[in-house]
Amino acid sequence: MAAFDTTRPVYGAAPVAGQVRGYFSQLVAQVVAWNDARVTRNALLSLTDRELDDIGLSRADIEDVAQNR
């Protein structure tokens, strides 16, 4: 019967896996942020000038609002 010791850490593979996971999660976060900005921009662009004025914005403010600046 074979026994495997599963309590020892595997040295060398963990940092690489962490870097790949970090890169992937950062990539996903950037795509989510881009999509949120796109949806916000499109929603604000669909409003009339009067509606934008009612919420205290102008067409020049849309990009700043979409990028959360």
N, CA, C and O atoms as a MOPAC input file, in Angstrom:
PM7 MOZYME 1SCF
protein

 N      0.83700 1    -1.16300 1     0.00000 1
 C      0.00000 1     0.00000 1     0.00000 1
 C      0.89300 1     1.24000 1     0.00000 1
 O      1.85600 1     1.32100 1     0.76200 1
 N      0.56700 1     2.19700 1    -0.85400 1
 C      1.35500 1     3.41600 1    -0.96800 1
 C      0.72500 1     4.51700 1    -0.14000 1
 O     -0.49600 1     4.60700 1    -0.01700 1
 N      1.57200 1     5.34200 1     0.41700 1
 C      1.09400 1     6.47700 1     1.20700 1
 C      1.73700 1     7.74600 1     0.66600 1
 O      2.92800 1     7.76300 1     0.35600 1
 N      0.95700 1     8.79100 1     0.55600 1
 C      1.45200 1    10.07000 1     0.06700 1
 C      1.36100 1    11.08900 1     1.18900 1
 O      0.34600 1    11.19600 1     1.87700 1
 N      2.43500 1    11.82800 1     1.35600 1
 C      2.45500 1    12.88900 1     2.35400 1
 C      1.93300 1    14.15600 1     1.69000 1
 O      2.62600 1    14.76000 1     0.87100 1
 N      0.71600 1    14.56100 1     2.03700 1
 C      0.09000 1    15.72500 1     1.40400 1
 C      0.19800 1    16.98000 1     2.26400 1
 O     -0.39900 1    18.00600 1     1.93800 1
 N      0.94400 1    16.90800 1     3.34700 1
 C      1.05200 1    18.07200 1     4.22500 1
 C      2.23200 1    18.96000 1     3.87700 1
 O      2.32200 1    20.07700 1     4.38600 1
 N      3.14400 1    18.49700 1     3.02200 1
 C      4.31200 1    19.30200 1     2.66200 1
 C      3.95900 1    20.25500 1     1.52600 1
 O      3.28800 1    19.86100 1     0.57200 1
 N      4.40000 1    21.49200 1     1.61800 1
 C      4.16600 1    22.41400 1     0.50000 1
 C      5.08500 1    22.07700 1    -0.67300 1
 O      6.19000 1    21.56600 1    -0.49200 1
 N      4.61000 1    22.37100 1    -1.85100 1
 C      5.40800 1    22.16700 1    -3.05200 1
 C      6.11500 1    23.48000 1    -3.34500 1
 O      5.47500 1    24.46300 1    -3.71900 1
 N      7.41900 1    23.50000 1    -3.18000 1
 C      8.17600 1    24.72200 1    -3.37900 1
 C      8.46300 1    24.91800 1    -4.86100 1
 O      8.78200 1    23.96600 1    -5.57200 1
 N      8.35000 1    26.13500 1    -5.31000 1
 C      8.67500 1    26.46200 1    -6.69300 1
 C      7.44700 1    26.61200 1    -7.56400 1
 O      7.42000 1    27.49300 1    -8.42400 1
 N      6.43500 1    25.79100 1    -7.37600 1
 C      5.24500 1    25.86200 1    -8.22300 1
 C      4.26000 1    26.90000 1    -7.69400 1
 O      3.54700 1    27.51700 1    -8.48500 1
 N      4.20000 1    27.10800 1    -6.40200 1
 C      3.21200 1    28.01100 1    -5.81500 1
 C      3.38900 1    29.46200 1    -6.28100 1
 O      2.39400 1    30.09300 1    -6.63700 1
 N      4.59800 1    30.01800 1    -6.29500 1
 C      4.71900 1    31.41000 1    -6.75100 1
 C      4.29400 1    31.59500 1    -8.20500 1
 O      3.69100 1    32.61000 1    -8.55500 1
 N      4.60500 1    30.62400 1    -9.04100 1
 C      4.22000 1    30.74100 1   -10.45400 1
 C      2.71200 1    30.68500 1   -10.59200 1
 O      2.12000 1    31.45400 1   -11.34900 1
 N      2.08800 1    29.76500 1    -9.85500 1
 C      0.63200 1    29.65300 1    -9.90700 1
 C     -0.01300 1    30.93800 1    -9.38300 1
 O     -1.02300 1    31.39200 1    -9.92100 1
 N      0.56500 1    31.51700 1    -8.34300 1
 C      0.03600 1    32.76900 1    -7.80200 1
 C      0.16700 1    33.91200 1    -8.78800 1
 O     -0.72300 1    34.75700 1    -8.88200 1
 N      1.25500 1    33.94600 1    -9.51600 1
 C      1.45300 1    35.00400 1   -10.51400 1
 C      0.46200 1    34.85700 1   -11.65300 1
 O     -0.09700 1    35.84600 1   -12.12700 1
 N      0.24200 1    33.61900 1   -12.09700 1
 C     -0.71400 1    33.37900 1   -13.18600 1
 C     -2.12100 1    33.75300 1   -12.73000 1
 O     -2.87300 1    34.39100 1   -13.46700 1
 N     -2.46600 1    33.35100 1   -11.51300 1
 C     -3.78800 1    33.66900 1   -10.97900 1
 C     -3.94200 1    35.17300 1   -10.82300 1
 O     -5.00000 1    35.72300 1   -11.12800 1
 N     -2.88900 1    35.84800 1   -10.34800 1
 C     -2.93900 1    37.30100 1   -10.19600 1
 C     -3.08100 1    38.00900 1   -11.52800 1
 O     -3.84100 1    38.97000 1   -11.64700 1
 N     -2.35400 1    37.53900 1   -12.53300 1
 C     -2.45000 1    38.13400 1   -13.86800 1
 C     -3.84800 1    37.93800 1   -14.44000 1
 O     -4.43200 1    38.86100 1   -15.00800 1
 N     -4.38100 1    36.72100 1   -14.28300 1
 C     -5.70200 1    36.42500 1   -14.82300 1
 C     -6.77500 1    37.25700 1   -14.12300 1
 O     -7.66300 1    37.79400 1   -14.78400 1
 N     -6.70700 1    37.37100 1   -12.79800 1
 C     -7.72000 1    38.14600 1   -12.08100 1
 C     -7.60500 1    39.62900 1   -12.41900 1
 O     -8.61600 1    40.32900 1   -12.47700 1
 N     -6.38100 1    40.11700 1   -12.64500 1
 C     -6.19500 1    41.51300 1   -13.04400 1
 C     -6.77400 1    41.75100 1   -14.44200 1
 O     -7.37800 1    42.79200 1   -14.69900 1
 N     -6.58700 1    40.79200 1   -15.32800 1
 C     -7.14300 1    40.90000 1   -16.67900 1
 C     -8.66600 1    40.92100 1   -16.63900 1
 O     -9.29800 1    41.72400 1   -17.32500 1
 N     -9.24900 1    40.04500 1   -15.84100 1
 C    -10.71200 1    40.00900 1   -15.71000 1
 C    -11.21700 1    41.32200 1   -15.11900 1
 O    -12.23300 1    41.84800 1   -15.57300 1
 N    -10.53200 1    41.85500 1   -14.12200 1
 C    -10.94200 1    43.12100 1   -13.50400 1
 C    -10.89700 1    44.26500 1   -14.51900 1
 O    -11.76800 1    45.13500 1   -14.51200 1
 N     -9.89500 1    44.26800 1   -15.38000 1
 C     -9.80100 1    45.32100 1   -16.39900 1
 C    -10.93400 1    45.21100 1   -17.41100 1
 O    -11.48300 1    46.22700 1   -17.83900 1
 N    -11.28600 1    43.99400 1   -17.79400 1
 C    -12.38600 1    43.79900 1   -18.74300 1
 C    -13.70500 1    44.22900 1   -18.10600 1
 O    -14.53200 1    44.86000 1   -18.76500 1
 N    -13.91000 1    43.89700 1   -16.84200 1
 C    -15.13200 1    44.29600 1   -16.14000 1
 C    -15.21100 1    45.81800 1   -16.03700 1
 O    -16.27400 1    46.39600 1   -16.26200 1
 N    -14.10800 1    46.46800 1   -15.70200 1
 C    -14.09000 1    47.93300 1   -15.59100 1
 C    -14.36500 1    48.58300 1   -16.95000 1
 O    -15.09600 1    49.56900 1   -17.03600 1
 N    -13.78000 1    48.03000 1   -17.99600 1
 C    -14.02000 1    48.56600 1   -19.34900 1
 C    -15.49200 1    48.43700 1   -19.71900 1
 O    -16.08000 1    49.36600 1   -20.27100 1
 N    -16.08400 1    47.29000 1   -19.41500 1
 C    -17.48900 1    47.07400 1   -19.76400 1
 C    -18.40000 1    47.98400 1   -18.94600 1
 O    -19.37400 1    48.51500 1   -19.48000 1
 N    -18.10300 1    48.17500 1   -17.66300 1
 C    -18.89900 1    49.08400 1   -16.83800 1
 C    -18.85100 1    50.50400 1   -17.40000 1
 O    -19.87400 1    51.18400 1   -17.46900 1
 N    -17.66500 1    50.94500 1   -17.79900 1
 C    -17.52400 1    52.28400 1   -18.37900 1
 C    -18.28800 1    52.38600 1   -19.69100 1
 O    -18.90400 1    53.41400 1   -19.97200 1
 N    -18.25400 1    51.34200 1   -20.48500 1
 C    -18.96700 1    51.33200 1   -21.77100 1
 C    -20.47100 1    51.42600 1   -21.56800 1
 O    -21.14400 1    52.19400 1   -22.25500 1
 N    -21.00200 1    50.65200 1   -20.63000 1
 C    -22.43500 1    50.66500 1   -20.35200 1
 C    -22.86600 1    52.03300 1   -19.82000 1
 O    -23.89800 1    52.56400 1   -20.22900 1
 N    -22.07700 1    52.59700 1   -18.91300 1
 C    -22.38600 1    53.92000 1   -18.36100 1
 C    -22.36700 1    54.98300 1   -19.44900 1
 O    -23.26600 1    55.82000 1   -19.53600 1
 N    -21.31900 1    54.93500 1   -20.28300 1
 C    -21.19500 1    55.90600 1   -21.38000 1
 C    -22.39700 1    55.82400 1   -22.31700 1
 O    -22.96900 1    56.85100 1   -22.68300 1
 N    -22.77900 1    54.62000 1   -22.70400 1
 C    -23.91200 1    54.45400 1   -23.62300 1
 C    -25.22300 1    54.92600 1   -22.99400 1
 O    -26.05900 1    55.52300 1   -23.67300 1
 N    -25.40300 1    54.66100 1   -21.70100 1
 C    -26.62900 1    55.10300 1   -21.03100 1
 C    -26.69500 1    56.62400 1   -20.98600 1
 O    -27.74700 1    57.20700 1   -21.24400 1
 N    -25.58400 1    57.26700 1   -20.66100 1
 C    -25.57700 1    58.73300 1   -20.59700 1
 C    -25.71000 1    59.35900 1   -21.98200 1
 O    -26.35400 1    60.39700 1   -22.13100 1
 N    -25.11500 1    58.74600 1   -22.98100 1
 C    -25.23300 1    59.28500 1   -24.33900 1
 C    -26.65300 1    59.18700 1   -24.88100 1
 O    -27.03000 1    59.94400 1   -25.77500 1
 N    -27.43900 1    58.26200 1   -24.34700 1
 C    -28.81500 1    58.11500 1   -24.82100 1
 C    -29.75600 1    59.16200 1   -24.22500 1
 O    -30.88600 1    59.31800 1   -24.68800 1
 N    -29.28900 1    59.88200 1   -23.19500 1
 C    -30.11600 1    60.92200 1   -22.58400 1
 C    -30.08900 1    62.19900 1   -23.42100 1
 O    -29.13000 1    62.47500 1   -24.14300 1
 N    -31.16500 1    62.96400 1   -23.30100 1
 C    -31.21400 1    64.25200 1   -23.98800 1
 C    -30.42400 1    65.27500 1   -23.17500 1
 O    -30.07000 1    65.02500 1   -22.02300 1
 N    -30.15500 1    66.42300 1   -23.78300 1
 C    -29.44400 1    67.49400 1   -23.07200 1
 C    -30.24400 1    67.95800 1   -21.85100 1
 O    -29.66700 1    68.28700 1   -20.81400 1
 N    -31.53500 1    67.98200 1   -21.97400 1
 C    -32.40200 1    68.39400 1   -20.85700 1
 C    -32.28300 1    67.38400 1   -19.70400 1
 O    -32.17600 1    67.78100 1   -18.54400 1
 N    -32.30000 1    66.10700 1   -20.01500 1
 C    -32.17800 1    65.07700 1   -18.97000 1
 C    -30.80600 1    65.12200 1   -18.31000 1
 O    -30.69100 1    64.94300 1   -17.09800 1
 N    -29.77400 1    65.35800 1   -19.09900 1
 C    -28.43000 1    65.48600 1   -18.53400 1
 C    -28.36200 1    66.70100 1   -17.61300 1
 O    -27.75700 1    66.63900 1   -16.54300 1
 N    -28.98200 1    67.80000 1   -18.02700 1
 C    -28.98700 1    69.00800 1   -17.19900 1
 C    -29.73000 1    68.75900 1   -15.88700 1
 O    -29.35000 1    69.30000 1   -14.84900 1
 N    -30.77900 1    67.95000 1   -15.92800 1
 C    -31.53900 1    67.63500 1   -14.71700 1
 C    -30.68400 1    66.90000 1   -13.68500 1
 O    -30.89700 1    67.05700 1   -12.48300 1
 N    -29.73400 1    66.11100 1   -14.13500 1
 C    -28.87700 1    65.38100 1   -13.18700 1
 C    -27.53700 1    66.08500 1   -12.98500 1
 O    -26.62900 1    65.53800 1   -12.36000 1
 N    -27.42300 1    67.30100 1   -13.51800 1
 C    -26.24200 1    68.12000 1   -13.26600 1
 C    -25.04200 1    67.77400 1   -14.11900 1
 O    -23.90400 1    67.98000 1   -13.69800 1
 N    -25.27700 1    67.24800 1   -15.32100 1
 C    -24.17200 1    66.89000 1   -16.22300 1
 C    -24.34700 1    67.57500 1   -17.56600 1
 O    -25.43200 1    68.03800 1   -17.91900 1
 N    -23.25400 1    67.62600 1   -18.29800 1
 C    -23.30300 1    68.06200 1   -19.69200 1
 C    -22.66100 1    66.96100 1   -20.53300 1
 O    -22.08400 1    66.01500 1   -19.99600 1
 N    -22.76300 1    67.09000 1   -21.81700 1
 C    -22.16000 1    66.07900 1   -22.70100 1
 C    -20.64600 1    65.98300 1   -22.49100 1
 O    -20.06100 1    64.91400 1   -22.66700 1
 N    -20.02300 1    67.08100 1   -22.11900 1
 C    -18.57300 1    67.09100 1   -21.89200 1
 C    -18.18300 1    66.28700 1   -20.65200 1
 O    -17.03500 1    65.85900 1   -20.53800 1
 N    -19.11200 1    66.07500 1   -19.72900 1
 C    -18.82600 1    65.34700 1   -18.49000 1
 C    -18.95300 1    63.83700 1   -18.63400 1
 O    -18.52200 1    63.10100 1   -17.74600 1
 N    -19.52600 1    63.36500 1   -19.71300 1
 C    -19.85300 1    61.94700 1   -19.83400 1
 C    -18.61500 1    61.06200 1   -19.73300 1
 O    -18.63800 1    60.06200 1   -19.01600 1
 N    -17.55400 1    61.39900 1   -20.42100 1
 C    -16.35000 1    60.55400 1   -20.39100 1
 C    -15.74700 1    60.49700 1   -18.99200 1
 O    -15.31000 1    59.43700 1   -18.54400 1
 N    -15.72400 1    61.63100 1   -18.30400 1
 C    -15.19800 1    61.65100 1   -16.94300 1
 C    -16.03800 1    60.78800 1   -16.00000 1
 O    -15.49700 1    60.06900 1   -15.16000 1
 N    -17.34200 1    60.86400 1   -16.14200 1
 C    -18.23300 1    60.06000 1   -15.30100 1
 C    -18.04700 1    58.58000 1   -15.62000 1
 O    -18.00200 1    57.75100 1   -14.71100 1
 N    -17.93900 1    58.24700 1   -16.89200 1
 C    -17.78500 1    56.84300 1   -17.29300 1
 C    -16.48700 1    56.25400 1   -16.77400 1
 O    -16.42900 1    55.06400 1   -16.46400 1
 N    -15.44300 1    57.07100 1   -16.67500 1
 C    -14.15300 1    56.58500 1   -16.20300 1
 C    -13.97300 1    56.78800 1   -14.69000 1
 O    -12.89500 1    56.53600 1   -14.15300 1
 N    -15.02200 1    57.24000 1   -14.01300 1
 C    -15.00500 1    57.46800 1   -12.55000 1
 C    -13.92600 1    58.46000 1   -12.12700 1
 O    -13.26700 1    58.26400 1   -11.10600 1
 N    -13.74700 1    59.50300 1   -12.89200 1
 C    -12.75800 1    60.53000 1   -12.53600 1
 C    -13.38800 1    61.63900 1   -11.75800 1
 O    -12.70600 1    62.58900 1   -11.37400 1

